[in-house]
Amino acid sequence: MAFRRENAPKSNFSSIIISLASPEKILEMSYGEVTKPETVNYRTYKPERDGLFCERIFG
């Protein structure tokens, strides 16, 4: 099993810049709002709607 690909194209980078997102950028990227503290229904083990694990909010 080969882990290296010899024919893979190589890219040259001179630098990478990482910075914190501004509050405005975070609001721009946000999709939904958690409105309930519930996580999972204890009977069905499915995420509660509008809760911390809601698939509609987090995908």
PyMOL Python script that loads the backbone (N, CA, C, O; Angstrom):
from pymol import cmd

cmd.read_pdbstr("""\
ATOM      1  N   MET A   1       0.850  -1.175   0.000  1.00  0.00           N
ATOM      2  CA  MET A   1       0.000   0.000   0.000  1.00  0.00           C
ATOM      3  C   MET A   1       0.895   1.238   0.000  1.00  0.00           C
ATOM      4  O   MET A   1       1.721   1.410   0.896  1.00  0.00           O
ATOM      5  N   ALA A   2       0.735   2.076  -0.978  1.00  0.00           N
ATOM      6  CA  ALA A   2       1.562   3.275  -1.101  1.00  0.00           C
ATOM      7  C   ALA A   2       0.842   4.468  -0.478  1.00  0.00           C
ATOM      8  O   ALA A   2      -0.332   4.718  -0.753  1.00  0.00           O
ATOM      9  N   PHE A   3       1.558   5.187   0.355  1.00  0.00           N
ATOM     10  CA  PHE A   3       0.986   6.369   0.980  1.00  0.00           C
ATOM     11  C   PHE A   3       1.363   7.648   0.240  1.00  0.00           C
ATOM     12  O   PHE A   3       0.727   8.685   0.425  1.00  0.00           O
ATOM     13  N   ARG A   4       2.376   7.577  -0.582  1.00  0.00           N
ATOM     14  CA  ARG A   4       2.834   8.756  -1.315  1.00  0.00           C
ATOM     15  C   ARG A   4       2.455   8.638  -2.772  1.00  0.00           C
ATOM     16  O   ARG A   4       2.531   7.565  -3.370  1.00  0.00           O
ATOM     17  N   ARG A   5       2.050   9.746  -3.325  1.00  0.00           N
ATOM     18  CA  ARG A   5       1.811   9.793  -4.756  1.00  0.00           C
ATOM     19  C   ARG A   5       2.940  10.601  -5.380  1.00  0.00           C
ATOM     20  O   ARG A   5       3.078  11.796  -5.122  1.00  0.00           O
ATOM     21  N   GLU A   6       3.717   9.960  -6.174  1.00  0.00           N
ATOM     22  CA  GLU A   6       4.855  10.634  -6.792  1.00  0.00           C
ATOM     23  C   GLU A   6       4.416  11.591  -7.892  1.00  0.00           C
ATOM     24  O   GLU A   6       5.117  12.562  -8.175  1.00  0.00           O
ATOM     25  N   ASN A   7       3.272  11.337  -8.515  1.00  0.00           N
ATOM     26  CA  ASN A   7       2.813  12.156  -9.627  1.00  0.00           C
ATOM     27  C   ASN A   7       1.907  13.303  -9.188  1.00  0.00           C
ATOM     28  O   ASN A   7       1.395  14.038 -10.033  1.00  0.00           O
ATOM     29  N   ALA A   8       1.704  13.467  -7.903  1.00  0.00           N
ATOM     30  CA  ALA A   8       0.820  14.529  -7.417  1.00  0.00           C
ATOM     31  C   ALA A   8       1.447  15.895  -7.685  1.00  0.00           C
ATOM     32  O   ALA A   8       2.648  16.075  -7.485  1.00  0.00           O
ATOM     33  N   PRO A   9       0.641  16.859  -8.136  1.00  0.00           N
ATOM     34  CA  PRO A   9       1.195  18.198  -8.382  1.00  0.00           C
ATOM     35  C   PRO A   9       1.626  18.849  -7.074  1.00  0.00           C
ATOM     36  O   PRO A   9       0.966  18.697  -6.046  1.00  0.00           O
ATOM     37  N   LYS A  10       2.722  19.563  -7.124  1.00  0.00           N
ATOM     38  CA  LYS A  10       3.246  20.218  -5.932  1.00  0.00           C
ATOM     39  C   LYS A  10       2.982  21.709  -6.025  1.00  0.00           C
ATOM     40  O   LYS A  10       3.138  22.313  -7.087  1.00  0.00           O
ATOM     41  N   SER A  11       2.587  22.286  -4.930  1.00  0.00           N
ATOM     42  CA  SER A  11       2.327  23.721  -4.878  1.00  0.00           C
ATOM     43  C   SER A  11       3.368  24.380  -3.994  1.00  0.00           C
ATOM     44  O   SER A  11       3.792  23.813  -2.987  1.00  0.00           O
ATOM     45  N   ASN A  12       3.765  25.550  -4.366  1.00  0.00           N
ATOM     46  CA  ASN A  12       4.720  26.311  -3.569  1.00  0.00           C
ATOM     47  C   ASN A  12       3.987  27.449  -2.871  1.00  0.00           C
ATOM     48  O   ASN A  12       3.279  28.227  -3.510  1.00  0.00           O
ATOM     49  N   PHE A  13       4.158  27.540  -1.574  1.00  0.00           N
ATOM     50  CA  PHE A  13       3.562  28.604  -0.782  1.00  0.00           C
ATOM     51  C   PHE A  13       4.674  29.400  -0.132  1.00  0.00           C
ATOM     52  O   PHE A  13       5.659  28.836   0.347  1.00  0.00           O
ATOM     53  N   SER A  14       4.514  30.692  -0.118  1.00  0.00           N
ATOM     54  CA  SER A  14       5.505  31.512   0.577  1.00  0.00           C
ATOM     55  C   SER A  14       5.063  31.793   2.005  1.00  0.00           C
ATOM     56  O   SER A  14       5.900  31.962   2.892  1.00  0.00           O
ATOM     57  N   SER A  15       3.726  31.846   2.241  1.00  0.00           N
ATOM     58  CA  SER A  15       3.240  32.066   3.605  1.00  0.00           C
ATOM     59  C   SER A  15       1.753  31.763   3.687  1.00  0.00           C
ATOM     60  O   SER A  15       1.046  31.727   2.679  1.00  0.00           O
ATOM     61  N   ILE A  16       1.297  31.546   4.918  1.00  0.00           N
ATOM     62  CA  ILE A  16      -0.120  31.370   5.222  1.00  0.00           C
ATOM     63  C   ILE A  16      -0.441  32.311   6.367  1.00  0.00           C
ATOM     64  O   ILE A  16       0.295  32.367   7.352  1.00  0.00           O
ATOM     65  N   ILE A  17      -1.526  33.046   6.249  1.00  0.00           N
ATOM     66  CA  ILE A  17      -1.930  33.980   7.301  1.00  0.00           C
ATOM     67  C   ILE A  17      -3.233  33.490   7.921  1.00  0.00           C
ATOM     68  O   ILE A  17      -4.207  33.235   7.213  1.00  0.00           O
ATOM     69  N   ILE A  18      -3.247  33.361   9.241  1.00  0.00           N
ATOM     70  CA  ILE A  18      -4.432  32.965   9.994  1.00  0.00           C
ATOM     71  C   ILE A  18      -4.758  34.089  10.955  1.00  0.00           C
ATOM     72  O   ILE A  18      -3.882  34.588  11.661  1.00  0.00           O
ATOM     73  N   SER A  19      -6.028  34.489  10.981  1.00  0.00           N
ATOM     74  CA  SER A  19      -6.426  35.562  11.895  1.00  0.00           C
ATOM     75  C   SER A  19      -7.796  35.257  12.482  1.00  0.00           C
ATOM     76  O   SER A  19      -8.510  34.382  11.993  1.00  0.00           O
ATOM     77  N   LEU A  20      -8.153  35.974  13.519  1.00  0.00           N
ATOM     78  CA  LEU A  20      -9.454  35.823  14.153  1.00  0.00           C
ATOM     79  C   LEU A  20     -10.523  36.515  13.320  1.00  0.00           C
ATOM     80  O   LEU A  20     -10.257  37.524  12.667  1.00  0.00           O
ATOM     81  N   ALA A  21     -11.727  35.968  13.347  1.00  0.00           N
ATOM     82  CA  ALA A  21     -12.842  36.586  12.632  1.00  0.00           C
ATOM     83  C   ALA A  21     -13.427  37.706  13.482  1.00  0.00           C
ATOM     84  O   ALA A  21     -13.493  37.603  14.707  1.00  0.00           O
ATOM     85  N   SER A  22     -13.843  38.757  12.829  1.00  0.00           N
ATOM     86  CA  SER A  22     -14.461  39.879  13.538  1.00  0.00           C
ATOM     87  C   SER A  22     -15.886  39.494  13.936  1.00  0.00           C
ATOM     88  O   SER A  22     -16.455  38.577  13.345  1.00  0.00           O
ATOM     89  N   PRO A  23     -16.475  40.174  14.923  1.00  0.00           N
ATOM     90  CA  PRO A  23     -17.859  39.885  15.307  1.00  0.00           C
ATOM     91  C   PRO A  23     -18.831  40.021  14.132  1.00  0.00           C
ATOM     92  O   PRO A  23     -19.792  39.259  14.031  1.00  0.00           O
ATOM     93  N   GLU A  24     -18.587  40.976  13.257  1.00  0.00           N
ATOM     94  CA  GLU A  24     -19.454  41.152  12.091  1.00  0.00           C
ATOM     95  C   GLU A  24     -19.357  39.957  11.145  1.00  0.00           C
ATOM     96  O   GLU A  24     -20.366  39.512  10.598  1.00  0.00           O
ATOM     97  N   LYS A  25     -18.148  39.441  10.953  1.00  0.00           N
ATOM     98  CA  LYS A  25     -17.943  38.290  10.074  1.00  0.00           C
ATOM     99  C   LYS A  25     -18.597  37.038  10.663  1.00  0.00           C
ATOM    100  O   LYS A  25     -19.155  36.227   9.924  1.00  0.00           O
ATOM    101  N   ILE A  26     -18.532  36.878  11.979  1.00  0.00           N
ATOM    102  CA  ILE A  26     -19.159  35.729  12.636  1.00  0.00           C
ATOM    103  C   ILE A  26     -20.667  35.777  12.447  1.00  0.00           C
ATOM    104  O   ILE A  26     -21.282  34.757  12.138  1.00  0.00           O
ATOM    105  N   LEU A  27     -21.276  36.955  12.629  1.00  0.00           N
ATOM    106  CA  LEU A  27     -22.718  37.090  12.418  1.00  0.00           C
ATOM    107  C   LEU A  27     -23.090  36.850  10.959  1.00  0.00           C
ATOM    108  O   LEU A  27     -24.147  36.289  10.669  1.00  0.00           O
ATOM    109  N   GLU A  28     -22.235  37.269  10.052  1.00  0.00           N
ATOM    110  CA  GLU A  28     -22.483  37.065   8.625  1.00  0.00           C
ATOM    111  C   GLU A  28     -22.470  35.582   8.271  1.00  0.00           C
ATOM    112  O   GLU A  28     -23.245  35.149   7.418  1.00  0.00           O
ATOM    113  N   MET A  29     -21.607  34.799   8.907  1.00  0.00           N
ATOM    114  CA  MET A  29     -21.486  33.372   8.614  1.00  0.00           C
ATOM    115  C   MET A  29     -22.501  32.525   9.379  1.00  0.00           C
ATOM    116  O   MET A  29     -22.700  31.359   9.039  1.00  0.00           O
ATOM    117  N   SER A  30     -23.148  33.084  10.406  1.00  0.00           N
ATOM    118  CA  SER A  30     -24.051  32.287  11.230  1.00  0.00           C
ATOM    119  C   SER A  30     -25.301  31.915  10.447  1.00  0.00           C
ATOM    120  O   SER A  30     -25.717  32.632   9.537  1.00  0.00           O
ATOM    121  N   TYR A  31     -25.889  30.789  10.814  1.00  0.00           N
ATOM    122  CA  TYR A  31     -27.010  30.251  10.063  1.00  0.00           C
ATOM    123  C   TYR A  31     -28.285  30.180  10.898  1.00  0.00           C
ATOM    124  O   TYR A  31     -29.366  30.446  10.373  1.00  0.00           O
ATOM    125  N   GLY A  32     -28.193  29.833  12.162  1.00  0.00           N
ATOM    126  CA  GLY A  32     -29.370  29.651  13.000  1.00  0.00           C
ATOM    127  C   GLY A  32     -29.087  30.036  14.428  1.00  0.00           C
ATOM    128  O   GLY A  32     -27.996  30.499  14.759  1.00  0.00           O
ATOM    129  N   GLU A  33     -30.082  29.840  15.273  1.00  0.00           N
ATOM    130  CA  GLU A  33     -29.950  30.203  16.679  1.00  0.00           C
ATOM    131  C   GLU A  33     -30.482  29.075  17.546  1.00  0.00           C
ATOM    132  O   GLU A  33     -31.580  28.572  17.308  1.00  0.00           O
ATOM    133  N   VAL A  34     -29.716  28.678  18.542  1.00  0.00           N
ATOM    134  CA  VAL A  34     -30.148  27.676  19.510  1.00  0.00           C
ATOM    135  C   VAL A  34     -31.059  28.378  20.498  1.00  0.00           C
ATOM    136  O   VAL A  34     -30.642  29.317  21.176  1.00  0.00           O
ATOM    137  N   THR A  35     -32.323  27.918  20.585  1.00  0.00           N
ATOM    138  CA  THR A  35     -33.284  28.572  21.471  1.00  0.00           C
ATOM    139  C   THR A  35     -33.706  27.699  22.643  1.00  0.00           C
ATOM    140  O   THR A  35     -34.375  28.179  23.558  1.00  0.00           O
ATOM    141  N   LYS A  36     -33.327  26.421  22.630  1.00  0.00           N
ATOM    142  CA  LYS A  36     -33.673  25.508  23.724  1.00  0.00           C
ATOM    143  C   LYS A  36     -32.407  24.849  24.261  1.00  0.00           C
ATOM    144  O   LYS A  36     -31.495  24.558  23.487  1.00  0.00           O
ATOM    145  N   PRO A  37     -32.330  24.610  25.562  1.00  0.00           N
ATOM    146  CA  PRO A  37     -31.139  23.966  26.123  1.00  0.00           C
ATOM    147  C   PRO A  37     -31.120  22.442  25.943  1.00  0.00           C
ATOM    148  O   PRO A  37     -30.115  21.800  26.249  1.00  0.00           O
ATOM    149  N   GLU A  38     -32.214  21.860  25.454  1.00  0.00           N
ATOM    150  CA  GLU A  38     -32.270  20.405  25.314  1.00  0.00           C
ATOM    151  C   GLU A  38     -31.299  19.930  24.242  1.00  0.00           C
ATOM    152  O   GLU A  38     -30.969  20.668  23.313  1.00  0.00           O
ATOM    153  N   THR A  39     -30.847  18.690  24.383  1.00  0.00           N
ATOM    154  CA  THR A  39     -29.918  18.129  23.406  1.00  0.00           C
ATOM    155  C   THR A  39     -30.563  16.979  22.639  1.00  0.00           C
ATOM    156  O   THR A  39     -30.793  17.091  21.435  1.00  0.00           O
ATOM    157  N   VAL A  40     -30.856  15.875  23.327  1.00  0.00           N
ATOM    158  CA  VAL A  40     -31.358  14.669  22.683  1.00  0.00           C
ATOM    159  C   VAL A  40     -32.577  14.166  23.447  1.00  0.00           C
ATOM    160  O   VAL A  40     -32.598  14.200  24.677  1.00  0.00           O
ATOM    161  N   ASN A  41     -33.592  13.699  22.721  1.00  0.00           N
ATOM    162  CA  ASN A  41     -34.767  13.096  23.334  1.00  0.00           C
ATOM    163  C   ASN A  41     -34.353  11.761  23.943  1.00  0.00           C
ATOM    164  O   ASN A  41     -33.818  10.902  23.242  1.00  0.00           O
ATOM    165  N   TYR A  42     -34.592  11.581  25.227  1.00  0.00           N
ATOM    166  CA  TYR A  42     -34.111  10.375  25.911  1.00  0.00           C
ATOM    167  C   TYR A  42     -34.857   9.119  25.491  1.00  0.00           C
ATOM    168  O   TYR A  42     -34.350   8.017  25.698  1.00  0.00           O
ATOM    169  N   ARG A  43     -36.046   9.245  24.906  1.00  0.00           N
ATOM    170  CA  ARG A  43     -36.790   8.063  24.457  1.00  0.00           C
ATOM    171  C   ARG A  43     -36.376   7.630  23.053  1.00  0.00           C
ATOM    172  O   ARG A  43     -36.182   6.442  22.792  1.00  0.00           O
ATOM    173  N   THR A  44     -36.245   8.594  22.162  1.00  0.00           N
ATOM    174  CA  THR A  44     -35.964   8.269  20.760  1.00  0.00           C
ATOM    175  C   THR A  44     -34.499   8.442  20.385  1.00  0.00           C
ATOM    176  O   THR A  44     -34.079   7.985  19.322  1.00  0.00           O
ATOM    177  N   TYR A  45     -33.718   9.087  21.232  1.00  0.00           N
ATOM    178  CA  TYR A  45     -32.307   9.391  20.964  1.00  0.00           C
ATOM    179  C   TYR A  45     -32.126  10.248  19.707  1.00  0.00           C
ATOM    180  O   TYR A  45     -31.089  10.182  19.046  1.00  0.00           O
ATOM    181  N   LYS A  46     -33.144  11.052  19.386  1.00  0.00           N
ATOM    182  CA  LYS A  46     -33.049  11.972  18.257  1.00  0.00           C
ATOM    183  C   LYS A  46     -32.836  13.383  18.780  1.00  0.00           C
ATOM    184  O   LYS A  46     -33.288  13.707  19.878  1.00  0.00           O
ATOM    185  N   PRO A  47     -32.157  14.224  18.017  1.00  0.00           N
ATOM    186  CA  PRO A  47     -31.916  15.605  18.459  1.00  0.00           C
ATOM    187  C   PRO A  47     -33.218  16.383  18.609  1.00  0.00           C
ATOM    188  O   PRO A  47     -34.135  16.239  17.800  1.00  0.00           O
ATOM    189  N   GLU A  48     -33.293  17.204  19.644  1.00  0.00           N
ATOM    190  CA  GLU A  48     -34.459  18.060  19.852  1.00  0.00           C
ATOM    191  C   GLU A  48     -34.414  19.236  18.887  1.00  0.00           C
ATOM    192  O   GLU A  48     -33.347  19.798  18.641  1.00  0.00           O
ATOM    193  N   ARG A  49     -35.565  19.610  18.341  1.00  0.00           N
ATOM    194  CA  ARG A  49     -35.647  20.737  17.411  1.00  0.00           C
ATOM    195  C   ARG A  49     -35.287  22.028  18.144  1.00  0.00           C
ATOM    196  O   ARG A  49     -35.752  22.255  19.260  1.00  0.00           O
ATOM    197  N   ASP A  50     -34.476  22.862  17.536  1.00  0.00           N
ATOM    198  CA  ASP A  50     -33.988  24.136  18.078  1.00  0.00           C
ATOM    199  C   ASP A  50     -33.076  23.954  19.283  1.00  0.00           C
ATOM    200  O   ASP A  50     -32.797  24.920  19.993  1.00  0.00           O
ATOM    201  N   GLY A  51     -32.606  22.732  19.526  1.00  0.00           N
ATOM    202  CA  GLY A  51     -31.704  22.465  20.639  1.00  0.00           C
ATOM    203  C   GLY A  51     -30.248  22.489  20.210  1.00  0.00           C
ATOM    204  O   GLY A  51     -29.913  22.912  19.103  1.00  0.00           O
ATOM    205  N   LEU A  52     -29.394  22.027  21.104  1.00  0.00           N
ATOM    206  CA  LEU A  52     -27.954  22.085  20.866  1.00  0.00           C
ATOM    207  C   LEU A  52     -27.470  21.165  19.748  1.00  0.00           C
ATOM    208  O   LEU A  52     -26.406  21.406  19.178  1.00  0.00           O
ATOM    209  N   PHE A  53     -28.225  20.119  19.422  1.00  0.00           N
ATOM    210  CA  PHE A  53     -27.836  19.198  18.352  1.00  0.00           C
ATOM    211  C   PHE A  53     -28.813  19.230  17.186  1.00  0.00           C
ATOM    212  O   PHE A  53     -28.883  18.265  16.425  1.00  0.00           O
ATOM    213  N   CYS A  54     -29.564  20.305  17.024  1.00  0.00           N
ATOM    214  CA  CYS A  54     -30.577  20.413  15.974  1.00  0.00           C
ATOM    215  C   CYS A  54     -29.923  20.345  14.595  1.00  0.00           C
ATOM    216  O   CYS A  54     -29.023  21.126  14.287  1.00  0.00           O
ATOM    217  N   GLU A  55     -30.383  19.405  13.772  1.00  0.00           N
ATOM    218  CA  GLU A  55     -29.815  19.239  12.439  1.00  0.00           C
ATOM    219  C   GLU A  55     -30.186  20.397  11.520  1.00  0.00           C
ATOM    220  O   GLU A  55     -29.453  20.694  10.577  1.00  0.00           O
ATOM    221  N   ARG A  56     -31.306  21.050  11.779  1.00  0.00           N
ATOM    222  CA  ARG A  56     -31.724  22.189  10.963  1.00  0.00           C
ATOM    223  C   ARG A  56     -30.758  23.356  11.136  1.00  0.00           C
ATOM    224  O   ARG A  56     -30.503  24.099  10.188  1.00  0.00           O
ATOM    225  N   ILE A  57     -30.222  23.519  12.343  1.00  0.00           N
ATOM    226  CA  ILE A  57     -29.297  24.617  12.621  1.00  0.00           C
ATOM    227  C   ILE A  57     -27.882  24.247  12.200  1.00  0.00           C
ATOM    228  O   ILE A  57     -27.208  25.026  11.526  1.00  0.00           O
ATOM    229  N   PHE A  58     -27.429  23.063  12.594  1.00  0.00           N
ATOM    230  CA  PHE A  58     -26.023  22.699  12.415  1.00  0.00           C
ATOM    231  C   PHE A  58     -25.754  21.787  11.230  1.00  0.00           C
ATOM    232  O   PHE A  58     -24.596  21.548  10.885  1.00  0.00           O
ATOM    233  N   GLY A  59     -26.798  21.279  10.606  1.00  0.00           N
ATOM    234  CA  GLY A  59     -26.611  20.453   9.400  1.00  0.00           C
ATOM    235  C   GLY A  59     -26.262  19.041   9.639  1.00  0.00           C
ATOM    236  O   GLY A  59     -26.087  18.279   8.688  1.00  0.00           O
TER     237      GLY A  59
END
""", "prot")
cmd.dss("prot")
cmd.show_as("cartoon", "prot")
cmd.util.cbc("prot")
cmd.orient("prot")
